[in-house]
Amino acid sequence: MCRLSLSPRTNCLLRFLIVTAIFAATGPKAVAAQAPANLDFEEGEVGKVPVGWTVPASADVKGFTALISEDNPKSGKRCVLLSRDAKGKNAVDFYASVAQGKLTQALDAAPFRGKRVAFKVAARCEPEKNSLAGAQFLVRISPKAGAPNFFDDMADRPIVQKEWRDCQIVAEVAEDSDRIDLELILKGNGKAWFDHVRIEVIGKAGEGNEPARALDDRGLDNLVAFARLLGYVRYFHPADEAAATDWNAFAHGGVKAVEKAKNPQELVAVLEKLIRRIAPPLRVRLTGAIHDDLPSLAPPAGKDNLKIVYWRHYGVGTGSPGSIYSSERVNSKDPAKSLRKGDKLPDAAPPDPAKPFTADLGGGVSCWLPLSLYGDDTGTYPRIALPPAGVVIKAADDGSANIFFTGNDRATRLAAVALAWNVFQHFYPYFDAVQTDWPAELRKALKAAATDPNERAFLDTLRRLVAALHDGHGRVNQGGFRYQETFRPPFQWDWVEERLAIVHAPADADLKPGDVVTKIEGRPAPEVIAQREELISSATPQYRRYVALAELALGVKDSALKLEILSPAGQTREVKLRRTVPFTEFQEKRPEKIAELKPGVMYVDIDRITDAEFRAARPKLAEATGIVFDLRGYPRRGGFGVLDHLTDKPVNCAQWHIPFVLRPDHEKMQFAFSDWKVKPAQPRFKAKVAFLSDGRAISAAETI
């Protein structure tokens, strides 16, 4: 499984493709593995921790509790309640959106080795008002040593509903697996209830995976046509049937169906069969014959109180709690369905139901599709007596009711490319700046995905796709942990005067500042760096180089990094360095986060200071003759408050232009505008000021 992180202006999360962070934790190894116990929470006392489960000490310190409850269980007489009161006696001052309460159980993996397993739980959640809280279910499968084989924590699809909801994580248990960790999680402040945990073997590992096979020209044309139509219907056709579709399952079944078409005529038939069930008025025709046999788009006769239903995208919605972006079906009688207070959007009339959208899909076929429909309180018109396509084709070709989305399966890879490509096609706002031939990138990615031998190779295919956007916010990570490398040796290197040089190393290391790295794992360093940079999305060569060097140092904990070193004296030697430092804890040597470098000259690390620390330092900063603000990294905390003390009059800071999208392919795209204000604050810093930055400065650092 891969995680895809996008620019915050597009910020989309796909089920197979998910966001963002590099994972370092490998789980609570102190708890012994066991057979599954008390999965229904019926054992133990009400108001106590359930028998067979453990509350990590870190969660208890942060004010979380996990107790057996009789409050409306999903099944039986009891469930478990996770809760956190931010005002409780154990609460501490930290970001509530990051804090997690957990209830864990460690299982012996031996009975499940070589099997495909469905891990299920029922959950409901009541976040505190204005909280980013949500409930999550985590499954982590690990060998005796090294990084986990599988990891999914539902970070892309947290439970925020008050009603019971069934959740499922399907995983394959590798033969070297030793332990399975289950975690029930409450993130942030509020309450979450869990019940009815189930573990079901549903097949053999690898069962049903389609092997790699090259696309022929006709098959590639067919998949391109399907991918384009998929995006049009998913994001812009407002039929009730489309809104209820499981798009991941639909895409997975769709790529398998359309590739087989031998000519445009067969492709028309296959696409109509697939899509018409979720978009009743849709028509796919041979290009040039699109106006043949079209349905009427007149309002349905005899219906009162009709409204025009359409999709409105503010950025693109992900379903993540707290996100400022949204994608929703609205209607002409309630166009401001879920806007935040103060939102100002461009004036835009809904698409006219009588003027459908037409597009050449490629492969000799075109589509005719309304972007709005008439509807009433009972639903949209026209209607057909068929279930949504997500239900119809959710089963795999062999009839299995459980699709396992894995990069080791050819159909999953092709479907993932189609899903990811469409997000950028319709919502990425910078194509005019980057001048990327995005349709050509679709063809390249589909061809590569078809022949990728495994999920590791497919990870690079997705990274090349996103790299073509030249956006530092675009990242693709391996979500299953097998290839997630999170430790590095305790040294620092940088590209200096066209060579890779060591710039910092511990005193006991077989490295010295000034040493030049000529080879990495036996290959010339410039060649290795250039190859890694092909996989990195960046708007600047400096950020691309920074990320490449960071990634090349990473690996599994305690693994070795082999380097060939050229000393300043011209001597060559080989060194092996152990990866012992977690990436999240690694930083170049710096002064204290607020320090006096010499009399009158102050240093402030904007990446590390808290608001309280900055307030306490303001009197001394006001008296300084010079101030160095360190912007290396990501200024998460006090950076913007610093600016208030550097101006005598109000100034405008960053501008935000969020896409406001009603039509496909950037057609008539508008933007919602806002900006930040910097207001003068006392004391005014009158010292000479320097900002220290480097190649990693993107996003908030660029804004400052």
C-alpha positions in Angstrom: 0.0 0.0 0.0 1.3 3.5 -0.8 0.6 6.8 0.7 0.3 9.8 -1.5 0.7 13.3 -0.1 -0.3 16.3 -2.2 0.1 20.0 -2.2 -2.3 21.6 0.4 -4.0 23.3 -2.4 -5.2 20.0 -3.8 -4.8 17.9 -0.6 -6.5 14.6 -1.7 -6.4 11.3 0.1 -7.2 8.1 -1.8 -8.0 4.8 -0.1 -5.2 3.0 -1.8 -3.0 6.1 -2.1 -2.6 7.8 1.3 -0.4 11.1 2.9 2.4 12.1 4.5 4.7 11.2 7.2 7.7 9.0 7.7 7.0 6.5 10.4 9.5 5.7 13.1 7.7 3.6 15.7 7.6 -0.2 15.5 5.2 -0.9 18.2 5.0 -1.7 21.9 7.4 -4.6 22.0 7.3 -4.9 25.8 3.9 -6.6 25.7 4.1 -10.3 25.0 2.2 -11.7 22.0 -0.7 -14.0 22.8 -3.7 -15.7 21.2 -6.7 -13.3 20.5 -8.5 -12.5 23.8 -11.6 -10.7 24.8 -12.3 -9.3 21.4 -15.9 -8.6 22.3 -15.0 -6.8 25.6 -17.5 -9.0 27.6 -14.8 -10.1 30.1 -13.8 -7.8 33.0 -15.5 -5.2 35.2 -17.4 -2.1 34.0 -15.2 0.9 34.5 -12.0 -1.1 34.3 -9.5 -1.8 31.5 -10.7 -4.8 29.5 -9.1 -8.1 30.3 -6.5 -9.1 27.6 -5.9 -5.5 26.5 -3.3 -2.9 27.6 -3.3 0.9 27.9 0.2 2.2 27.1 1.7 4.3 29.9 2.2 7.2 27.5 -1.5 7.4 26.8 -2.4 7.3 30.5 -0.1 10.2 31.2 -1.8 12.3 28.5 -5.1 12.0 30.2 -6.7 9.2 28.2 -8.7 6.4 29.7 -9.9 3.1 28.1 -12.6 1.4 30.2 -15.3 -1.2 29.7 -18.7 0.5 29.2 -22.4 -0.6 28.9 -23.2 2.5 26.9 -25.0 1.3 23.8 -22.7 -1.6 22.7 -22.7 -2.8 19.1 -23.2 -6.4 20.2 -23.5 -8.2 23.5 -23.7 -6.2 26.7 -20.5 -4.3 26.7 -18.1 -2.3 24.6 -15.0 -0.2 25.4 -14.9 3.6 25.8 -11.7 5.6 25.0 -12.0 9.2 26.2 -9.9 12.2 27.0 -10.9 15.4 28.8 -8.4 18.2 27.9 -9.2 19.7 31.3 -8.7 16.5 33.2 -6.1 16.3 36.0 -3.7 14.2 33.8 -4.0 16.4 30.8 -0.8 18.1 29.6 -0.1 21.1 27.4 0.5 19.8 23.9 -1.3 19.7 20.6 -4.6 17.8 21.1 -4.7 16.9 17.4 -1.5 14.9 17.9 -2.3 13.3 21.2 -3.5 9.7 21.0 -5.2 7.4 23.5 -4.7 3.7 22.8 -5.9 0.3 23.8 -3.6 -2.4 22.5 -3.3 -6.2 22.1 -0.3 -8.1 20.7 -1.1 -11.3 18.9 1.1 -14.3 17.9 1.4 -14.1 14.1 2.2 -17.8 13.6 -1.4 -19.1 13.1 -1.9 -16.5 10.3 1.4 -16.8 8.3 0.9 -17.1 4.6 -2.8 -16.0 4.8 -4.9 -13.0 3.8 -6.7 -11.8 6.9 -9.6 -9.3 7.5 -9.3 -7.4 10.8 -12.6 -5.9 11.7 -14.0 -3.6 14.4 -17.2 -1.6 15.0 -16.6 2.0 16.2 -18.3 5.3 16.8 -16.9 8.7 17.9 -18.0 12.0 19.5 -15.2 14.5 19.1 -15.3 17.6 21.3 -16.6 20.7 19.6 -14.0 22.3 17.3 -11.7 19.3 17.8 -9.9 17.4 15.2 -10.5 14.2 17.1 -11.3 10.9 15.4 -11.3 7.2 16.1 -8.8 4.9 14.3 -8.1 1.2 14.1 -4.5 0.1 13.6 -3.0 -3.2 12.4 0.8 -3.6 12.4 2.4 -6.9 11.4 6.1 -7.3 12.2 8.9 -9.8 11.9 11.2 -10.6 14.9 13.6 -7.9 13.7 13.4 -5.0 11.3 10.6 -2.8 10.0 7.0 -4.0 10.0 5.8 -6.0 7.0 2.4 -4.3 7.1 1.0 -1.1 8.7 -2.4 0.6 8.4 -3.8 3.0 11.0 -6.8 4.4 9.1 -5.2 7.9 9.3 -6.8 8.6 5.9 -10.3 7.6 6.9 -10.8 8.3 10.6 -14.2 7.5 12.2 -16.0 10.7 13.2 -19.6 9.5 13.1 -21.7 9.2 16.2 -23.4 6.0 14.9 -21.8 2.6 14.9 -19.7 2.0 11.8 -18.0 -1.3 10.7 -14.3 -0.9 9.7 -12.1 -3.4 8.0 -8.4 -3.7 7.3 -7.3 -6.5 5.0 -3.7 -7.6 5.3 -1.4 -10.4 4.1 0.7 -12.0 6.8 4.2 -12.7 5.5 5.9 -16.0 6.4 8.5 -14.2 8.5 5.9 -12.4 10.6 6.2 -12.8 14.3 3.7 -10.5 15.9 0.4 -8.7 15.1 -0.4 -5.5 17.0 -4.0 -4.3 17.2 -4.6 -0.8 18.4 -7.9 1.0 19.1 -7.1 4.7 19.0 -8.7 8.0 20.0 -6.9 10.9 18.5 -7.5 14.3 20.2 -10.2 15.2 22.7 -13.5 13.5 22.9 -14.9 10.0 23.2 -14.7 6.8 21.0 -16.5 3.5 21.5 -15.2 0.2 20.0 -16.8 -3.2 20.0 -17.0 -6.6 18.2 -13.4 -7.0 17.0 -13.1 -9.9 14.6 -10.2 -11.6 12.9 -11.2 -13.6 9.8 -8.9 -15.6 7.4 -10.3 -14.9 3.9 -7.7 -16.6 1.7 -4.1 -17.3 1.0 -1.5 -14.5 0.7 -1.0 -13.5 -2.9 -4.2 -15.2 -4.0 -5.8 -13.5 -7.1 -2.8 -11.2 -7.7 -2.4 -10.6 -11.5 1.2 -10.9 -12.6 3.0 -8.1 -14.5 2.3 -7.9 -18.2 3.0 -5.2 -20.8 0.2 -3.2 -22.3 -0.3 -3.3 -26.0 -1.2 -0.1 -27.8 -5.0 -0.9 -27.8 -5.0 -1.8 -24.2 -3.2 1.5 -23.3 -5.7 3.5 -25.3 -8.6 1.7 -23.5 -7.1 2.4 -20.1 -6.6 6.1 -20.9 -10.2 6.5 -22.0 -11.4 4.7 -18.8 -9.2 6.9 -16.6 -10.5 10.1 -18.1 -14.2 9.0 -17.8 -13.6 7.8 -14.3 -12.6 11.3 -13.2 -15.4 13.0 -15.0 -18.0 10.8 -13.3 -16.4 10.7 -9.9 -15.9 14.4 -9.4 -18.5 16.0 -11.6 -21.6 13.9 -12.2 -24.0 14.4 -9.3 -26.3 11.3 -9.7 -27.1 9.5 -6.4 -25.8 6.3 -7.9 -22.3 7.8 -8.5 -22.2 9.5 -5.1 -22.7 6.0 -3.4 -20.0 4.3 -5.5 -16.9 2.6 -4.0 -14.4 4.2 -6.4 -11.5 2.0 -5.5 -13.3 -1.2 -6.1 -14.9 0.4 -9.2 -11.5 1.4 -10.6 -10.0 -2.0 -9.9 -12.8 -3.9 -11.7 -12.9 -1.3 -14.5 -9.3 -1.5 -15.6 -9.7 -5.3 -15.9 -12.8 -5.0 -18.0 -11.8 -2.2 -20.4 -8.3 -3.4 -21.3 -9.7 -6.4 -23.2 -11.6 -4.3 -25.8 -10.2 -5.0 -29.2 -11.5 -1.8 -31.0 -13.4 1.4 -30.3 -16.7 -0.3 -30.8 -16.0 -2.8 -28.1 -14.7 -0.1 -25.8 -17.9 1.9 -26.2 -19.9 -1.2 -25.2 -17.7 -1.9 -22.1 -17.6 1.7 -20.9 -21.4 2.1 -21.3 -22.0 -1.1 -19.3 -19.7 0.0 -16.5 -20.6 3.6 -16.2 -24.2 3.8 -17.1 -25.1 2.0 -13.9 -23.7 4.9 -11.9 -24.5 7.7 -14.3 -27.8 6.9 -16.0 -27.8 9.8 -18.5 -24.2 9.1 -19.6 -23.5 8.3 -23.2 -20.3 7.0 -24.6 -20.1 7.0 -28.4 -17.6 6.7 -31.2 -15.8 10.0 -31.6 -17.8 11.9 -34.3 -21.1 10.2 -33.4 -21.5 11.7 -29.9 -24.9 13.3 -30.7 -26.6 10.1 -31.8 -29.4 8.7 -29.6 -29.1 11.2 -26.7 -31.6 11.2 -23.8 -33.7 14.2 -22.9 -32.4 16.5 -20.2 -35.7 18.3 -19.6 -37.1 18.5 -16.1 -39.1 15.3 -15.2 -42.8 15.8 -15.9 -45.2 16.2 -13.0 -42.5 16.9 -10.3 -42.7 19.9 -8.1 -40.0 21.6 -6.0 -37.2 20.6 -8.3 -33.7 21.8 -7.6 -30.5 21.6 -9.6 -27.9 19.3 -8.0 -24.2 19.6 -8.8 -20.7 19.1 -7.4 -18.8 22.0 -5.9 -15.2 21.6 -5.0 -13.3 24.0 -2.7 -9.9 22.6 -3.3 -10.7 18.9 -3.2 -12.3 17.2 -0.2 -10.7 14.3 1.5 -13.1 13.5 4.4 -10.4 14.4 6.9 -11.8 16.1 10.0 -10.8 19.7 10.3 -9.8 20.1 6.7 -10.6 23.5 5.1 -11.1 21.8 1.7 -14.4 20.2 0.7 -16.0 18.4 -2.2 -19.8 18.1 -1.9 -23.0 17.8 -3.8 -24.9 21.0 -3.4 -28.1 22.3 -5.0 -29.5 25.5 -6.3 -31.7 26.0 -3.3 -28.9 25.5 -0.8 -25.6 26.4 -2.5 -23.8 27.3 0.8 -24.2 23.8 2.3 -21.1 23.6 4.5 -19.1 26.7 4.0 -17.1 27.9 7.0 -18.0 31.1 8.6 -16.3 33.9 6.7 -15.7 32.0 3.5 -15.9 34.1 0.4 -16.2 32.2 -2.8 -16.4 33.4 -6.4 -19.8 34.0 -7.9 -20.6 31.0 -10.1 -23.9 29.7 -11.3 -24.4 25.9 -11.3 -23.8 24.1 -14.5 -26.9 24.1 -16.8 -28.6 20.6 -16.9 -29.5 21.3 -20.5 -25.9 21.8 -21.5 -23.9 18.6 -20.9 -20.2 18.3 -20.9 -18.6 16.5 -23.9 -15.0 15.3 -24.2 -12.8 13.1 -26.4 -11.6 10.3 -24.2 -9.0 9.0 -26.7 -9.0 5.5 -28.1 -11.6 6.6 -30.7 -14.4 7.3 -28.2 -16.0 10.3 -26.6 -18.5 11.0 -23.8 -21.6 13.1 -23.2 -22.3 13.7 -19.6 -24.5 16.2 -17.6 -22.6 18.1 -14.9 -25.9 18.8 -13.1 -29.2 17.0 -12.7 -32.7 17.8 -11.6 -33.6 16.4 -8.2 -36.0 16.7 -5.3 -36.0 15.4 -1.7 -36.2 11.8 -2.9 -33.1 12.0 -5.1 -31.8 12.9 -8.6 -33.4 12.2 -12.0 -33.3 10.1 -14.1 -33.1 6.9 -12.1 -32.5 3.3 -12.8 -33.3 0.2 -10.8 -29.7 -0.9 -10.4 -27.4 -0.8 -7.3 -24.4 1.5 -7.4 -21.5 0.2 -9.4 -19.3 0.0 -6.3 -21.6 -2.8 -5.1 -21.9 -4.4 -8.5 -18.2 -4.8 -9.3 -16.8 -4.8 -5.8 -16.1 -8.6 -6.1 -13.0 -9.7 -7.9 -13.3 -11.8 -11.0 -13.1 -15.0 -8.9 -16.1 -14.0 -6.9 -14.2 -13.1 -3.8 -16.0 -10.6 -1.6 -12.7 -9.2 -0.3 -10.5 -7.3 -2.6 -6.9 -6.9 -1.3 -5.4 -3.7 -2.8 -1.7 -4.4 -3.2 1.0 -3.1 -5.4 1.9 -6.7 -6.1 -1.4 -6.9 -8.2 -1.3 -5.5 -11.7 -5.0 -4.3 -11.7 -4.5 -2.5 -8.4 -1.5 -0.7 -9.8 -3.4 0.4 -12.9 -6.4 1.5 -10.9 -4.2 3.5 -8.5 -2.6 5.4 -11.4 -6.0 6.3 -12.8 -7.3 7.5 -9.4 -4.2 9.5 -8.6 -3.9 11.1 -12.0 -7.4 12.4 -11.9 -7.0 14.4 -8.7 -4.3 16.5 -10.3 -6.0 16.6 -13.7 -8.9 18.5 -12.2 -7.7 20.3 -9.1 -3.9 20.9 -9.3 -3.7 24.7 -9.9 -0.2 25.1 -11.3 -0.1 23.4 -14.7 0.2 26.8 -16.3 3.4 27.4 -14.3 5.0 24.0 -14.5 4.1 23.3 -18.1 3.8 19.5 -17.5 2.3 17.4 -20.3 -0.1 15.7 -17.8 -1.9 13.4 -20.4 1.5 12.1 -21.5 2.4 11.4 -17.9 -0.8 9.2 -17.6 0.3 7.1 -20.5 3.9 6.7 -19.1 2.6 5.8 -15.6 0.1 3.2 -16.9 2.8 1.5 -19.1 5.2 1.3 -16.1 2.5 0.1 -13.7 1.5 -2.7 -16.0 5.1 -4.1 -16.0 6.2 -3.3 -12.4 7.3 -6.6 -10.9 6.2 -5.7 -7.3 5.0 -3.0 -5.0 8.5 -1.6 -4.5 8.9 -0.9 -8.2 5.4 0.6 -8.3 6.3 3.0 -5.5 8.9 4.5 -7.9 6.3 4.7 -10.7 4.1 6.7 -8.5 6.9 8.9 -7.3 7.9 9.7 -10.9 4.3 10.6 -11.7 4.2 13.1 -8.8 7.7 14.3 -9.5 6.5 15.6 -12.9 4.4 18.2 -11.0 7.5 19.9 -9.6 5.8 20.6 -6.3 7.6 20.2 -3.0 4.3 19.2 -1.2 4.0 16.1 -3.4 5.3 12.9 -1.8 4.6 9.2 -2.1 5.6 6.9 0.7 5.4 3.2 1.2 2.6 2.7 3.7 3.2 -0.9 4.5 6.5 -0.3 6.3 8.5 -3.0 4.5 10.4 -0.4 2.6 9.9 2.5 5.0 13.4 3.5 6.1 13.5 5.6 9.2 17.0 5.6 10.7 20.2 7.3 9.6 23.9 7.4 10.7 24.8 10.4 13.0 26.6 12.5 10.4 25.7 15.3 8.1 26.6 15.7 4.4 25.9 18.3 1.8 26.6 19.1 -1.8 29.5 21.6 -1.7 31.4 22.8 -4.8 30.0 20.0 -7.0 31.0 17.3 -4.6 29.2 15.4 -1.7 31.1 16.5 1.4 30.9 15.5 5.1 30.1 18.7 7.0 29.5 17.3 10.5 30.3 14.0 12.2 30.7 12.7 15.8 34.2 12.7 17.2 34.3 8.9 17.4 33.2 8.4 13.7 35.5 7.3 10.9 34.6 10.5 9.2 35.8 14.1 9.4 34.4 17.3 8.1 35.9 17.9 4.7 35.9 14.3 3.6 34.3 13.8 0.2 31.9 10.9 -0.5 32.9 9.4 -3.9 30.7 6.3 -3.8 27.5 5.2 -2.1 27.0 1.4 -1.9 29.7 1.0 -4.5 28.2 3.4 -7.1 29.5 6.9 -8.0 27.8 9.4 -5.7 26.7 11.9 -8.4 25.0 9.0 -10.3 23.2 7.8 -7.2 22.0 11.3 -6.3 20.8 12.0 -9.9 18.8 8.7 -9.9 17.2 9.5 -6.6 16.3 13.0 -7.7 14.2 11.6 -10.5 11.7 10.4 -7.9 11.4 13.7 -6.0 8.8 16.3 -6.6 10.2 19.8 -6.1 9.9 23.3 -7.4 13.5 24.1 -6.8 16.7 22.1 -7.4 17.9 23.0 -3.9 14.9 21.3 -2.2 15.2 18.3 -4.6 18.9 17.9 -3.6 18.1 18.2 0.1 15.4 15.5 0.0 17.7 13.2 -2.1 20.5 13.4 0.4 18.2 12.9 3.3 16.7 9.8 1.7 20.0 8.3 0.7 21.1 8.3 4.3 18.0 6.5 5.5 17.6 2.8 6.2 16.3 0.2 8.6 17.5 0.6 12.2 21.1 -0.6 12.8 21.6 -1.4 9.1 24.9 -0.3 7.5 25.6 2.4 5.0 28.7 1.8 2.9 30.6 4.8 1.6 33.9 5.4 -0.3 35.6 8.4 1.2 38.3 10.7 -0.3 40.1 12.6 2.4 41.4 16.2 2.0 44.9 14.6 1.8 43.9 12.6 -1.3 43.6 9.2 0.4 40.7 6.8 -0.4 39.1 4.5 2.2 35.9 2.6 2.7 33.7 3.1 5.8 30.6 1.4 7.1 28.2 3.5 9.3 25.3 2.1 11.4 21.9 3.8 11.1 21.2 4.5 14.7 19.4 7.9 14.8 15.7 8.2 14.1 15.1 10.6 11.2 12.5 12.5 13.3 15.2 13.2 15.9 18.0 14.1 13.5 19.1 17.7 13.2 22.4 19.4 12.4 24.3 20.9 15.3 22.7 24.2 16.4 22.9 26.6 19.3 20.3 26.5 22.0 16.9 27.4 20.6 17.2 30.9 22.1 20.8 31.9 22.7 23.1 35.0 22.8 25.8 34.2 20.3 28.0 37.1 21.5 27.1 40.3 23.5 24.1 41.9 21.9 23.6 39.3 19.1 20.7 36.9 19.7 19.9 33.6 18.0 16.3 32.3 17.7 15.4 28.9 16.2 12.0 29.4 14.7 11.6 25.7 14.1 12.0 24.8 17.8 10.7 27.7 19.9 7.2 27.7 21.5 5.0 30.8 21.7 5.6 31.0 25.4 9.4 30.9 25.0 9.3 33.6 22.4 7.2 35.8 24.6 9.6 35.4 27.4 12.5 36.3 25.2 11.0 39.4 23.6 12.4 42.0 26.1 16.0 40.7 25.5 15.4 40.6 21.7 14.1 44.2 21.8 17.5 45.3 23.3 19.6 43.3 20.9 21.9 44.9 18.3 21.6 41.9 16.0 19.2 38.9 15.7 19.7 35.7 13.7 16.4 33.9 13.0 17.0 30.3 12.0 14.5 29.1 9.3 16.2 25.8 8.4 13.4 23.2 8.6 9.7 23.8 8.9 8.7 26.7 11.2 5.8 25.1 12.9 5.3 27.3 15.9 6.4 30.9 16.5 7.5 32.0 13.0 4.7 34.2 12.0 4.5 35.9 15.4 8.1 37.0 14.9 7.1 39.2 11.9 4.8 41.3 14.0 7.8 42.7 15.8 9.7 43.7 12.6 7.3 46.2 11.1 5.9 49.7 12.0 2.8 49.4 9.9 0.3 46.7 8.9 1.4 44.6 5.9 -0.1 41.8 3.9 1.6 38.4 4.2 0.8 35.3 2.2 -1.9 35.1 -0.4 -4.1 32.0 -0.7 -5.8 31.1 -3.9 -7.8 28.0 -3.4 -9.3 26.4 -6.5 -13.1 26.7 -6.8 -14.1 24.0 -9.2 -17.4 23.3 -10.9 -16.3 21.9 -14.2 -13.6 19.3 -15.3 -10.2 19.8 -16.8 -9.6 23.3 -15.3 -12.4 24.6 -17.4 -13.5 28.1 -16.1 -11.6 27.4 -12.8 -11.9 30.2 -10.4 -10.1 30.8 -7.1 -11.2 31.7 -3.6 -8.9 34.4 -2.3 -7.7 35.2 1.2 -4.5 36.6 2.7 -2.7 37.0 6.1 -2.2 40.2 7.8 0.9 41.2 9.8 0.1 43.8 12.5 2.7 45.7 14.3 3.4 44.5 17.9 5.4 45.7 20.8 8.2 45.6 21.5 9.5 46.6 18.1 12.8 44.8 17.3 15.2 47.4 15.9 18.3 45.2 15.7 19.9 44.2 12.4 18.1 41.0 11.4 19.4 38.0 9.4 17.3 35.0 8.4 19.2 31.8 8.1 17.8 29.4 5.5 18.8 26.5 3.2 17.5 24.3 0.4 14.7 22.7 2.5 12.9 26.0 2.8 9.4 25.5 1.3 5.8 26.2 2.4 5.7 28.1 5.7 9.4 29.0 5.5 8.9 30.5 2.0 5.9 32.4 3.4 8.0 34.0 6.2 
